[in-house]
Amino acid sequence: MDFLYSTALTVHLLVGAALIGLVLLQHGKGADMGAAFGSGASGSLFGASGSANFLSRVTAVLAAVFFLTSLGLTYLATTKPKAAASVMDRAAPTPAPTAPAVPSVPDGSKAKDVPK
């Protein structure tokens, strides 16, 4: 269970970092006006509009993976067996002490006559 949790956490962190990077790479809505006046977007690796579609699709896939790993980590964290918090919690419980047995009074004794 610990290996699965560690793996899911690692994937979650890597996807989160990639998601941040992809969002920062994308053009904003105001960047289209600059591209219309010849900022060189048509000479990019994916073409004039290819990078926007590719980056937005990859971002959507990474967002879905991020969401699923979040749910998976939540499930794994809540189903872990609860560990003992201290040494005293791990110690075996000891039975409660019993009261000492009251000795029986012999018939000829004067112990019955002593006021209590």
The first five atom37 places (N, CA, C, CB, O) and aatype in JSON, in Angstrom:
{
  "aatype": [12, 3, 13, 10, 18, 15, 16, 0, 10, 16, 19, 8, 10, 10, 19, 7, 0, 0, 10, 9, 7, 10, 19, 10, 10, 5, 8, 7, 11, 7, 0, 3, 12, 7, 0, 0, 13, 7, 15, 7, 0, 15, 7, 15, 10, 13, 7, 0, 15, 7, 15, 0, 2, 13, 10, 15, 1, 19, 16, 0, 19, 10, 0, 0, 19, 13, 13, 10, 16, 15, 10, 7, 10, 16, 18, 10, 0, 16, 16, 11, 14, 11, 0, 0, 0, 15, 19, 12, 3, 1, 0, 0, 14, 16, 14, 0, 14, 16, 0, 14, 0, 19, 14, 15, 19, 14, 3, 7, 15, 11, 0, 11, 3, 19, 14, 11],
  "atom_mask": [
    [1, 1, 1, 1, 1],
    [1, 1, 1, 1, 1],
    [1, 1, 1, 1, 1],
    [1, 1, 1, 1, 1],
    [1, 1, 1, 1, 1],
    [1, 1, 1, 1, 1],
    [1, 1, 1, 1, 1],
    [1, 1, 1, 1, 1],
    [1, 1, 1, 1, 1],
    [1, 1, 1, 1, 1],
    [1, 1, 1, 1, 1],
    [1, 1, 1, 1, 1],
    [1, 1, 1, 1, 1],
    [1, 1, 1, 1, 1],
    [1, 1, 1, 1, 1],
    [1, 1, 1, 0, 1],
    [1, 1, 1, 1, 1],
    [1, 1, 1, 1, 1],
    [1, 1, 1, 1, 1],
    [1, 1, 1, 1, 1],
    [1, 1, 1, 0, 1],
    [1, 1, 1, 1, 1],
    [1, 1, 1, 1, 1],
    [1, 1, 1, 1, 1],
    [1, 1, 1, 1, 1],
    [1, 1, 1, 1, 1],
    [1, 1, 1, 1, 1],
    [1, 1, 1, 0, 1],
    [1, 1, 1, 1, 1],
    [1, 1, 1, 0, 1],
    [1, 1, 1, 1, 1],
    [1, 1, 1, 1, 1],
    [1, 1, 1, 1, 1],
    [1, 1, 1, 0, 1],
    [1, 1, 1, 1, 1],
    [1, 1, 1, 1, 1],
    [1, 1, 1, 1, 1],
    [1, 1, 1, 0, 1],
    [1, 1, 1, 1, 1],
    [1, 1, 1, 0, 1],
    [1, 1, 1, 1, 1],
    [1, 1, 1, 1, 1],
    [1, 1, 1, 0, 1],
    [1, 1, 1, 1, 1],
    [1, 1, 1, 1, 1],
    [1, 1, 1, 1, 1],
    [1, 1, 1, 0, 1],
    [1, 1, 1, 1, 1],
    [1, 1, 1, 1, 1],
    [1, 1, 1, 0, 1],
    [1, 1, 1, 1, 1],
    [1, 1, 1, 1, 1],
    [1, 1, 1, 1, 1],
    [1, 1, 1, 1, 1],
    [1, 1, 1, 1, 1],
    [1, 1, 1, 1, 1],
    [1, 1, 1, 1, 1],
    [1, 1, 1, 1, 1],
    [1, 1, 1, 1, 1],
    [1, 1, 1, 1, 1],
    [1, 1, 1, 1, 1],
    [1, 1, 1, 1, 1],
    [1, 1, 1, 1, 1],
    [1, 1, 1, 1, 1],
    [1, 1, 1, 1, 1],
    [1, 1, 1, 1, 1],
    [1, 1, 1, 1, 1],
    [1, 1, 1, 1, 1],
    [1, 1, 1, 1, 1],
    [1, 1, 1, 1, 1],
    [1, 1, 1, 1, 1],
    [1, 1, 1, 0, 1],
    [1, 1, 1, 1, 1],
    [1, 1, 1, 1, 1],
    [1, 1, 1, 1, 1],
    [1, 1, 1, 1, 1],
    [1, 1, 1, 1, 1],
    [1, 1, 1, 1, 1],
    [1, 1, 1, 1, 1],
    [1, 1, 1, 1, 1],
    [1, 1, 1, 1, 1],
    [1, 1, 1, 1, 1],
    [1, 1, 1, 1, 1],
    [1, 1, 1, 1, 1],
    [1, 1, 1, 1, 1],
    [1, 1, 1, 1, 1],
    [1, 1, 1, 1, 1],
    [1, 1, 1, 1, 1],
    [1, 1, 1, 1, 1],
    [1, 1, 1, 1, 1],
    [1, 1, 1, 1, 1],
    [1, 1, 1, 1, 1],
    [1, 1, 1, 1, 1],
    [1, 1, 1, 1, 1],
    [1, 1, 1, 1, 1],
    [1, 1, 1, 1, 1],
    [1, 1, 1, 1, 1],
    [1, 1, 1, 1, 1],
    [1, 1, 1, 1, 1],
    [1, 1, 1, 1, 1],
    [1, 1, 1, 1, 1],
    [1, 1, 1, 1, 1],
    [1, 1, 1, 1, 1],
    [1, 1, 1, 1, 1],
    [1, 1, 1, 1, 1],
    [1, 1, 1, 1, 1],
    [1, 1, 1, 1, 1],
    [1, 1, 1, 0, 1],
    [1, 1, 1, 1, 1],
    [1, 1, 1, 1, 1],
    [1, 1, 1, 1, 1],
    [1, 1, 1, 1, 1],
    [1, 1, 1, 1, 1],
    [1, 1, 1, 1, 1],
    [1, 1, 1, 1, 1],
    [1, 1, 1, 1, 1]
  ],
  "atom_positions": [
    [[0.82, -1.19, 0.0], [0.0, 0.0, 0.0], [0.88, 1.26, 0.0], [-0.94, -0.01, 1.21], [0.52, 2.27, -0.62]],
    [[2.01, 1.21, 0.69], [2.89, 2.37, 0.73], [3.53, 2.63, -0.63], [3.97, 2.18, 1.78], [3.73, 3.79, -1.01]],
    [[3.85, 1.57, -1.37], [4.43, 1.73, -2.7], [3.43, 2.38, -3.64], [4.88, 0.36, -3.26], [3.79, 3.26, -4.42]],
    [[2.18, 1.96, -3.57], [1.15, 2.53, -4.42], [0.91, 4.0, -4.09], [-0.15, 1.74, -4.28], [0.73, 4.82, -4.99]],
    [[0.91, 4.33, -2.81], [0.72, 5.72, -2.39], [1.9, 6.59, -2.86], [0.58, 5.81, -0.84], [1.7, 7.7, -3.35]],
    [[3.12, 6.07, -2.71], [4.3, 6.83, -3.15], [4.31, 7.03, -4.65], [5.57, 6.12, -2.72], [4.66, 8.11, -5.13]],
    [[3.92, 6.02, -5.39], [3.86, 6.12, -6.85], [2.81, 7.13, -7.28], [3.57, 4.75, -7.47], [3.06, 7.96, -8.15]],
    [[1.63, 7.06, -6.67], [0.56, 8.0, -7.02], [0.95, 9.43, -6.67], [-0.75, 7.62, -6.31], [0.63, 10.36, -7.4]],
    [[1.63, 9.6, -5.55], [2.06, 10.94, -5.16], [3.12, 11.49, -6.11], [2.61, 10.92, -3.74], [3.1, 12.67, -6.44]],
    [[4.04, 10.64, -6.55], [5.06, 11.06, -7.51], [4.43, 11.47, -8.84], [6.08, 9.94, -7.72], [4.77, 12.5, -9.41]],
    [[3.5, 10.65, -9.32], [2.81, 10.97, -10.58], [2.03, 12.27, -10.43], [1.85, 9.81, -11.0], [2.01, 13.1, -11.34]],
    [[1.38, 12.45, -9.29], [0.59, 13.65, -9.04], [1.46, 14.9, -9.08], [-0.12, 13.54, -7.67], [1.08, 15.91, -9.67]],
    [[2.63, 14.85, -8.45], [3.53, 16.0, -8.43], [4.09, 16.3, -9.82], [4.67, 15.76, -7.45], [4.19, 17.46, -10.22]],
    [[4.45, 15.24, -10.56], [4.98, 15.46, -11.91], [3.92, 16.02, -12.85], [5.52, 14.15, -12.47], [4.21, 16.91, -13.65]],
    [[2.71, 15.51, -12.75], [1.62, 16.01, -13.6], [1.29, 17.46, -13.22], [0.36, 15.12, -13.46], [1.0, 18.28, -14.09]],
    [[1.33, 17.76, -11.93], [1.07, 19.13, -11.51], [2.11, 20.11, -12.06], [0.0, 0.0, 0.0], [1.75, 21.19, -12.51]],
    [[3.38, 19.72, -12.02], [4.43, 20.58, -12.56], [4.28, 20.73, -14.07], [5.82, 20.01, -12.22], [4.46, 21.83, -14.6]],
    [[3.96, 19.66, -14.77], [3.77, 19.72, -16.22], [2.55, 20.58, -16.56], [3.61, 18.31, -16.81], [2.57, 21.31, -17.55]],
    [[1.52, 20.49, -15.77], [0.32, 21.28, -16.0], [0.6, 22.78, -15.83], [-0.79, 20.85, -15.04], [0.11, 23.6, -16.61]],
    [[1.39, 23.11, -14.83], [1.78, 24.51, -14.63], [2.6, 25.0, -15.83], [2.58, 24.69, -13.32], [2.37, 26.1, -16.34]],
    [[3.55, 24.19, -16.27], [4.37, 24.57, -17.42], [3.56, 24.75, -18.69], [0.0, 0.0, 0.0], [3.8, 25.7, -19.44]],
    [[2.61, 23.86, -18.94], [1.8, 23.97, -20.16], [0.88, 25.18, -20.12], [0.97, 22.71, -20.36], [0.66, 25.82, -21.15]],
    [[0.35, 25.5, -18.97], [-0.51, 26.68, -18.88], [0.31, 27.94, -19.13], [-1.2, 26.75, -17.5], [-0.16, 28.87, -19.78]],
    [[1.53, 27.97, -18.62], [2.37, 29.14, -18.85], [2.84, 29.25, -20.3], [3.57, 29.09, -17.94], [3.11, 30.36, -20.76]],
    [[2.93, 28.15, -21.03], [3.34, 28.18, -22.44], [2.25, 28.68, -23.38], [3.76, 26.8, -22.87], [2.54, 29.19, -24.46]],
    [[1.0, 28.54, -22.97], [-0.1, 28.88, -23.87], [-0.25, 30.39, -24.0], [-1.4, 28.27, -23.37], [0.09, 31.15, -23.1]],
    [[-0.77, 30.79, -25.15], [-1.03, 32.2, -25.41], [-2.34, 32.58, -24.75], [-1.07, 32.5, -26.93], [-3.28, 31.79, -24.7]],
    [[-2.39, 33.8, -24.25], [-3.63, 34.33, -23.69], [-4.55, 34.82, -24.79], [0.0, 0.0, 0.0], [-4.2, 34.77, -25.97]],
    [[-5.71, 35.29, -24.4], [-6.66, 35.81, -25.4], [-6.13, 37.08, -26.07], [-8.02, 36.1, -24.73], [-6.4, 37.32, -27.25]],
    [[-5.39, 37.88, -25.34], [-4.86, 39.12, -25.91], [-3.67, 38.91, -26.82], [0.0, 0.0, 0.0], [-3.26, 39.83, -27.53]],
    [[-3.09, 37.72, -26.82], [-1.91, 37.45, -27.65], [-2.28, 37.28, -29.12], [-1.2, 36.19, -27.16], [-1.41, 37.37, -29.98]],
    [[-3.55, 37.04, -29.43], [-3.96, 36.85, -30.81], [-3.82, 38.14, -31.61], [-5.39, 36.35, -30.88], [-3.52, 38.1, -32.81]],
    [[-4.04, 39.25, -30.99], [-3.92, 40.54, -31.69], [-2.47, 40.79, -32.09], [-4.43, 41.7, -30.8], [-2.21, 41.3, -33.18]],
    [[-1.53, 40.45, -31.24], [-0.13, 40.61, -31.58], [0.3, 39.66, -32.7], [0.0, 0.0, 0.0], [1.14, 40.01, -33.52]],
    [[-0.28, 38.47, -32.72], [0.05, 37.51, -33.77], [-0.48, 37.96, -35.12], [-0.5, 36.13, -33.41], [0.07, 37.59, -36.16]],
    [[-1.55, 38.74, -35.12], [-2.13, 39.21, -36.38], [-1.21, 40.21, -37.07], [-3.5, 39.84, -36.14], [-1.25, 40.35, -38.29]],
    [[-0.39, 40.9, -36.31], [0.5, 41.9, -36.89], [1.91, 41.36, -37.13], [0.58, 43.12, -35.98], [2.86, 42.13, -37.25]],
    [[2.05, 40.05, -37.21], [3.31, 39.48, -37.64], [4.3, 39.2, -36.52], [0.0, 0.0, 0.0], [5.47, 39.57, -36.63]],
    [[3.87, 38.59, -35.47], [4.8, 38.26, -34.39], [5.51, 36.94, -34.63], [4.08, 38.22, -33.06], [6.27, 36.5, -33.77]],
    [[5.29, 36.31, -35.76], [6.02, 35.09, -36.1], [5.35, 33.81, -35.63], [0.0, 0.0, 0.0], [6.03, 32.79, -35.55]],
    [[4.08, 33.81, -35.34], [3.4, 32.61, -34.88], [3.23, 31.61, -36.0], [2.05, 32.97, -34.3], [3.13, 30.41, -35.75]],
    [[3.2, 32.08, -37.25], [2.99, 31.14, -38.35], [4.23, 30.29, -38.6], [2.61, 31.88, -39.62], [4.14, 29.24, -39.23]],
    [[5.39, 30.72, -38.13], [6.61, 29.97, -38.33], [6.94, 29.06, -37.16], [0.0, 0.0, 0.0], [8.08, 28.61, -37.03]],
    [[5.97, 28.78, -36.31], [6.23, 27.94, -35.15], [6.27, 26.47, -35.54], [5.17, 28.18, -34.06], [6.02, 26.11, -36.69]],
    [[6.57, 25.64, -34.59], [6.72, 24.21, -34.82], [5.41, 23.55, -35.27], [7.22, 23.53, -33.57], [5.42, 22.65, -36.1]],
    [[4.28, 24.02, -34.72], [2.99, 23.39, -35.01], [2.18, 24.14, -36.06], [2.18, 23.27, -33.74], [1.06, 23.73, -36.37]],
    [[2.7, 25.21, -36.6], [1.96, 26.01, -37.57], [1.27, 27.17, -36.87], [0.0, 0.0, 0.0], [1.49, 27.42, -35.69]],
    [[0.4, 27.88, -37.63], [-0.23, 29.09, -37.09], [-1.2, 28.78, -35.96], [-0.96, 29.82, -38.2], [-1.18, 29.47, -34.94]],
    [[-2.03, 27.78, -36.11], [-3.02, 27.48, -35.06], [-2.83, 26.09, -34.46], [-4.42, 27.61, -35.62], [-3.61, 25.68, -33.59]],
    [[-1.82, 25.37, -34.91], [-1.63, 24.01, -34.44], [-1.18, 23.93, -32.99], [0.0, 0.0, 0.0], [-1.55, 23.0, -32.28]],
    [[-0.38, 24.89, -32.55], [0.12, 24.82, -31.18], [-0.99, 25.06, -30.18], [1.24, 25.83, -30.96], [-0.99, 24.46, -29.11]],
    [[-1.93, 25.92, -30.5], [-3.03, 26.2, -29.57], [-3.88, 24.95, -29.37], [-3.9, 27.36, -30.09], [-4.26, 24.63, -28.24]],
    [[-4.17, 24.25, -30.44], [-4.99, 23.04, -30.3], [-4.22, 21.94, -29.57], [-5.44, 22.53, -31.68], [-4.77, 21.26, -28.69]],
    [[-2.96, 21.76, -29.94], [-2.16, 20.71, -29.31], [-1.96, 20.99, -27.82], [-0.8, 20.59, -30.0], [-2.17, 20.09, -27.0]],
    [[-1.57, 22.19, -27.47], [-1.32, 22.52, -26.07], [-2.61, 22.46, -25.24], [-0.7, 23.91, -25.97], [-2.58, 22.02, -24.09]],
    [[-3.71, 22.9, -25.8], [-4.96, 22.85, -25.04], [-5.43, 21.42, -24.83], [-6.05, 23.66, -25.76], [-5.99, 21.1, -23.78]],
    [[-5.2, 20.56, -25.81], [-5.59, 19.15, -25.62], [-4.7, 18.45, -24.59], [-5.52, 18.4, -26.96], [-5.19, 17.69, -23.75]],
    [[-3.4, 18.7, -24.67], [-2.48, 18.1, -23.7], [-2.79, 18.62, -22.3], [-1.0, 18.39, -24.08], [-2.73, 17.87, -21.32]],
    [[-3.12, 19.9, -22.19], [-3.48, 20.47, -20.89], [-4.75, 19.82, -20.35], [-3.68, 21.99, -21.01], [-4.84, 19.55, -19.15]],
    [[-5.72, 19.58, -21.2], [-6.96, 18.93, -20.76], [-6.7, 17.5, -20.28], [-8.0, 18.93, -21.9], [-7.27, 17.06, -19.29]],
    [[-5.84, 16.78, -20.99], [-5.51, 15.41, -20.58], [-4.77, 15.41, -19.25], [-4.66, 14.7, -21.66], [-5.07, 14.61, -18.37]],
    [[-3.81, 16.31, -19.1], [-3.06, 16.39, -17.84], [-3.96, 16.84, -16.69], [-1.88, 17.36, -17.99], [-3.79, 16.39, -15.55]],
    [[-4.92, 17.7, -16.97], [-5.86, 18.11, -15.92], [-6.71, 16.94, -15.48], [-6.75, 19.26, -16.43], [-6.99, 16.79, -14.29]],
    [[-7.13, 16.09, -16.42], [-7.9, 14.9, -16.07], [-7.07, 13.92, -15.24], [-8.43, 14.21, -17.34], [-7.56, 13.35, -14.27]],
    [[-5.81, 13.73, -15.63], [-4.92, 12.85, -14.87], [-4.68, 13.41, -13.48], [-3.58, 12.64, -15.61], [-4.65, 12.67, -12.5]],
    [[-4.51, 14.73, -13.38], [-4.32, 15.38, -12.08], [-5.54, 15.18, -11.19], [-4.05, 16.88, -12.27], [-5.4, 14.92, -9.99]],
    [[-6.72, 15.3, -11.76], [-7.96, 15.09, -11.02], [-8.06, 13.64, -10.54], [-9.17, 15.44, -11.88], [-8.43, 13.4, -9.39]],
    [[-7.74, 12.69, -11.39], [-7.83, 11.28, -11.02], [-6.8, 10.9, -9.95], [-7.64, 10.41, -12.25], [-7.1, 10.13, -9.04]],
    [[-5.59, 11.45, -10.06], [-4.6, 11.15, -9.03], [-4.98, 11.8, -7.7], [-3.21, 11.62, -9.46], [-4.67, 11.27, -6.64]],
    [[-5.65, 12.95, -7.76], [-6.13, 13.57, -6.52], [-7.15, 12.67, -5.83], [-6.75, 14.95, -6.81], [-7.1, 12.47, -4.62]],
    [[-8.08, 12.14, -6.61], [-9.07, 11.22, -6.04], [-8.42, 9.94, -5.53], [-10.14, 10.88, -7.08], [-8.79, 9.43, -4.47]],
    [[-7.46, 9.43, -6.28], [-6.77, 8.21, -5.85], [-5.98, 8.42, -4.57], [0.0, 0.0, 0.0], [-5.99, 7.55, -3.69]],
    [[-5.3, 9.54, -4.45], [-4.55, 9.83, -3.22], [-5.49, 10.0, -2.03], [-3.69, 11.1, -3.4], [-5.17, 9.59, -0.92]],
    [[-6.63, 10.6, -2.27], [-7.62, 10.75, -1.2], [-8.1, 9.39, -0.72], [-8.8, 11.6, -1.66], [-8.22, 9.14, 0.48]],
    [[-8.39, 8.51, -1.67], [-8.85, 7.17, -1.3], [-7.76, 6.4, -0.54], [-9.26, 6.38, -2.56], [-8.04, 5.76, 0.47]],
    [[-6.53, 6.47, -1.04], [-5.44, 5.74, -0.38], [-5.14, 6.29, 1.01], [-4.18, 5.8, -1.24], [-4.78, 5.53, 1.91]],
    [[-5.28, 7.59, 1.18], [-5.0, 8.19, 2.49], [-6.07, 7.84, 3.52], [-4.87, 9.7, 2.37], [-5.78, 7.73, 4.71]],
    [[-7.31, 7.68, 3.08], [-8.38, 7.4, 4.03], [-8.53, 5.92, 4.34], [-9.69, 7.94, 3.51], [-9.14, 5.56, 5.35]],
    [[-8.0, 5.05, 3.51], [-8.14, 3.62, 3.77], [-6.91, 3.01, 4.41], [-8.45, 2.9, 2.49], [-6.85, 1.8, 4.61]],
    [[-5.91, 3.84, 4.74], [-4.73, 3.32, 5.41], [-5.11, 2.85, 6.81], [-3.61, 4.39, 5.48], [-5.93, 3.48, 7.47]],
    [[-4.52, 1.74, 7.26], [-4.78, 1.35, 8.64], [-4.16, 2.37, 9.59], [-4.22, -0.07, 8.93], [-3.04, 2.84, 9.37]],
    [[-4.89, 2.71, 10.62], [-4.42, 3.74, 11.54], [-3.29, 3.2, 12.39], [-5.58, 4.25, 12.43], [-3.43, 2.17, 13.05]],
    [[-2.17, 3.88, 12.37], [-1.01, 3.48, 13.15], [-1.15, 4.01, 14.58], [0.31, 3.99, 12.51], [-1.83, 5.01, 14.82]],
    [[-0.51, 3.32, 15.5], [-0.54, 3.77, 16.89], [0.22, 5.08, 17.01], [0.08, 2.69, 17.84], [1.25, 5.28, 16.38]],
    [[-0.3, 5.98, 17.83], [0.29, 7.3, 17.95], [1.46, 7.33, 18.92], [-0.75, 8.29, 18.38], [2.36, 8.15, 18.77]],
    [[1.45, 6.46, 19.92], [2.52, 6.48, 20.89], [2.88, 5.06, 21.31], [2.12, 7.32, 22.12], [2.24, 4.09, 20.91]],
    [[3.91, 4.96, 22.12], [4.35, 3.66, 22.61], [3.27, 3.05, 23.51], [5.7, 3.78, 23.37], [3.07, 1.84, 23.52]],
    [[2.6, 3.89, 24.26], [1.57, 3.4, 25.18], [0.38, 2.81, 24.42], [1.09, 4.54, 26.1], [-0.27, 1.89, 24.9]],
    [[0.1, 3.35, 23.22], [-0.99, 2.79, 22.43], [-0.64, 1.41, 21.88], [-1.34, 3.74, 21.27], [-1.52, 0.58, 21.69]],
    [[0.64, 1.17, 21.65], [1.07, -0.13, 21.11], [1.18, -1.2, 22.18], [2.4, 0.02, 20.41], [1.18, -2.39, 21.86]],
    [[1.28, -0.81, 23.44], [1.44, -1.78, 24.53], [0.16, -2.59, 24.69], [1.79, -1.06, 25.85], [-0.95, -2.1, 24.48]],
    [[0.34, -3.84, 25.07], [-0.81, -4.72, 25.27], [-1.56, -4.27, 26.52], [-0.38, -6.22, 25.4], [-0.93, -3.94, 27.53]],
    [[-2.87, -4.25, 26.48], [-3.62, -3.83, 27.66], [-3.48, -4.86, 28.78], [-5.11, -3.62, 27.3], [-3.52, -6.07, 28.54]],
    [[-3.3, -4.36, 29.98], [-3.18, -5.25, 31.15], [-4.53, -5.36, 31.82], [-2.09, -4.72, 32.15], [-5.28, -4.38, 31.87]],
    [[-4.86, -6.52, 32.34], [-6.16, -6.66, 32.99], [-6.19, -5.84, 34.28], [-6.48, -8.15, 33.28], [-5.16, -5.62, 34.92]],
    [[-7.36, -5.39, 34.63], [-7.53, -4.6, 35.85], [-7.28, -5.49, 37.07], [-8.96, -3.97, 35.91], [-7.63, -6.67, 37.07]],
    [[-6.67, -4.91, 38.11], [-6.41, -5.74, 39.32], [-7.74, -6.12, 39.98], [-5.5, -4.98, 40.33], [-8.69, -5.34, 40.02]],
    [[-7.75, -7.31, 40.49], [-8.97, -7.78, 41.17], [-8.82, -7.54, 42.67], [-9.23, -9.3, 40.88], [-7.71, -7.48, 43.2]],
    [[-9.93, -7.42, 43.33], [-9.92, -7.21, 44.78], [-9.47, -8.49, 45.46], [-11.33, -6.77, 45.3], [-9.8, -9.58, 45.02]],
    [[-8.7, -8.35, 46.55], [-8.26, -9.57, 47.24], [-9.46, -10.29, 47.85], [-7.22, -9.23, 48.33], [-10.45, -9.69, 48.27]],
    [[-9.32, -11.59, 47.89], [-10.41, -12.41, 48.43], [-10.53, -12.16, 49.93], [-10.18, -13.92, 48.14], [-9.53, -12.08, 50.64]],
    [[-11.76, -12.04, 50.4], [-12.01, -11.83, 51.83], [-11.97, -13.2, 52.52], [-13.4, -11.1, 52.08], [-12.7, -14.12, 52.15]],
    [[-11.1, -13.32, 53.52], [-11.05, -14.63, 54.18], [-12.35, -14.88, 54.95], [-9.83, -14.71, 55.15], [-12.96, -13.97, 55.5]],
    [[-12.72, -16.11, 54.95], [-13.95, -16.46, 55.66], [-13.68, -16.46, 57.17], [-14.5, -17.85, 55.2], [-12.59, -16.82, 57.62]],
    [[-14.66, -16.05, 57.91], [-14.54, -15.95, 59.36], [-14.96, -17.29, 59.97], [-15.4, -14.77, 59.94], [-16.04, -17.79, 59.66]],
    [[-14.12, -17.87, 60.82], [-14.54, -19.13, 61.45], [-15.73, -18.9, 62.38], [-13.36, -19.77, 62.23], [-15.95, -17.79, 62.85]],
    [[-16.47, -19.95, 62.64], [-17.7, -19.84, 63.42], [-17.44, -19.4, 64.86], [-18.44, -21.15, 63.41], [-18.26, -18.67, 65.41]],
    [[-16.38, -19.8, 65.48], [-16.12, -19.49, 66.87], [-15.4, -18.16, 67.06], [0.0, 0.0, 0.0], [-14.97, -17.87, 68.17]],
    [[-15.27, -17.39, 66.06], [-14.51, -16.14, 66.16], [-15.38, -15.02, 66.67], [-13.91, -15.77, 64.8], [-16.6, -15.05, 66.5]],
    [[-14.77, -14.02, 67.28], [-15.5, -12.85, 67.78], [-15.45, -11.72, 66.75], [-14.92, -12.39, 69.13], [-15.85, -10.6, 67.07]],
    [[-14.96, -11.96, 65.54], [-14.86, -10.92, 64.54], [-16.23, -10.43, 64.12], [-14.1, -11.42, 63.33], [-16.35, -9.29, 63.66]],
    [[-17.27, -11.23, 64.27], [-18.62, -10.79, 63.93], [-19.11, -9.74, 64.89], [-19.57, -11.95, 63.9], [-19.97, -8.93, 64.53]],
    [[-18.59, -9.74, 66.11], [-19.09, -8.83, 67.14], [-18.39, -7.48, 67.11], [-18.92, -9.45, 68.5], [-18.85, -6.55, 67.78]],
    [[-17.34, -7.34, 66.39], [-16.6, -6.08, 66.34], [-17.39, -5.09, 65.48], [-15.16, -6.28, 65.76], [-17.75, -5.4, 64.35]],
    [[-17.67, -3.89, 66.04], [-18.44, -2.91, 65.25], [-17.62, -2.39, 64.08], [-18.9, -1.73, 66.14], [-16.39, -2.29, 64.15]],
    [[-18.29, -2.06, 63.05], [-17.62, -1.61, 61.85], [-17.82, -0.13, 61.66], [-18.1, -2.36, 60.64], [-17.31, 0.44, 60.69]]
  ]
}
